[in-house]
Amino acid sequence: MIKKILTWGGLAFLIFFIAYKPTSAATVAKTIGGGIVDILTGVGNFFSSLVG
C-alpha cells in the first residue's frame, strides 16, 4: 500500500516539476544522463582493458 502511494506521489511530483520548472528539470535530466554515460564508459573501458 505504501509503495503504491509513494510511486504515485513520485510520479505526480515529477510531472509537477517538469510542468513548472522545465529548465531545472532539463538540467537534472542532463546531469543524470551524463553520469550514466560516464559509468557506462568506465565499464566499457574496464572490459576493453581486461580483454586487450
N, C-alpha and C positions, 0 to 999 in steps of 0.2 A: 504494500500500500504506500509506504513512504517513498520507495523507489519510483513509483509511478508519479507521485506528487512532485518529487524533485526533478524528474525528467521533464514533465510538462512545464514546471516553473523555469527550468533552464532554457527550454525552447522559447517560452514567452519572453524571457529576458534577452535572448539572442535576437529575436525579431524586433523587440523594442530598441535594442542597441543599434541595430542596422538601420532602422527607420529614423531614429532621432540623432544619431551620431555616425553618419555613413563614412566620414573621413577617418574618424578614430577606429571604426570597425575595419576599414580597409588597411589601416596601419597595423592593427593587431593581426589580421589575416596574413599580411605580407611578412611580418616578423615570424609568425609561427611557420609559414611556408619556407622561409629562409632557414630556419632552424632544422626543419625536417630534411631539406636538401643537404645541409651541412652534415647531418647524421648519416644520411644515405651515402654521401660522397666518402665519408670516413670508412664506412663499412665496405664500400667498393674498393677503396684503396687498400684496406686490410686484406681482403681476399685476393686482390691482384698481387700484393707482396707475398702472400702465402703461397700462391701457385708459381709465381715467377721467381 
